[in-house]
């Protein structure tokens, strides 16, 4: 399996192309058969990405979307114009295109790939993570040392619960491939993710401050 990273400057985000190995072809064929390929979060679609797919004789089997935010789907229209390929996400429609709906805990086969899905709302209600062998595509839920931005403290707490209960509890180690920033590993994030720690610390400080004010009010004459 070959992983190719592409940086989308417009949205400052990551796009991944995942290619399978060449399958053994009959000797009479004279050459290897095309490899199955997935694209994760096409925040862009440019000439270098197209050349990478075509020059390596890849056959695009599916597009995985971690969530329906514009930065991560800007390349979708270009891809659909070039390839007749299925979209997979938590939504039934993305832009004007039908999508195959994936739900929490689903395991699906796309070409030669087996993809496991983990729903983790918080950053967005449709946030979905994908596991392909030892790779964990986390979108904006989890990145190196940080977690995704949320619109409220409730959303942040919900996201932390999802990360701790559904991601950090995955057995073994995985390469974490986020929607923004550098890659990491799940073992490193379990141990050192400061985004979760800072939120918990700030929440505890807020609780203590609130308690102190309540006590002060109760003794004020």
Buried (B, 14 or more C-beta within 10 A) or exposed (E): EEBBEBEBEEBEBBBBBBBBEEEEEEEEEEEEEBBBBBBBBBBBBBEEBBEBBEEBBBBBBBBBBBBBBEBBBBBBBBBBEEBEBBBBBBBEEBEEBEBBEBEBEBEBEBBBBEBBBBBBBBBBEBBBBBBBEEBBBBBBBBBBBBBBEBEEEEBBBBBBEBBEEBBBEBEEEBBBBBBBBEBBBBEBBBEEBEBBEEBEEEBEEEEEEEEEEEEEEEEEE
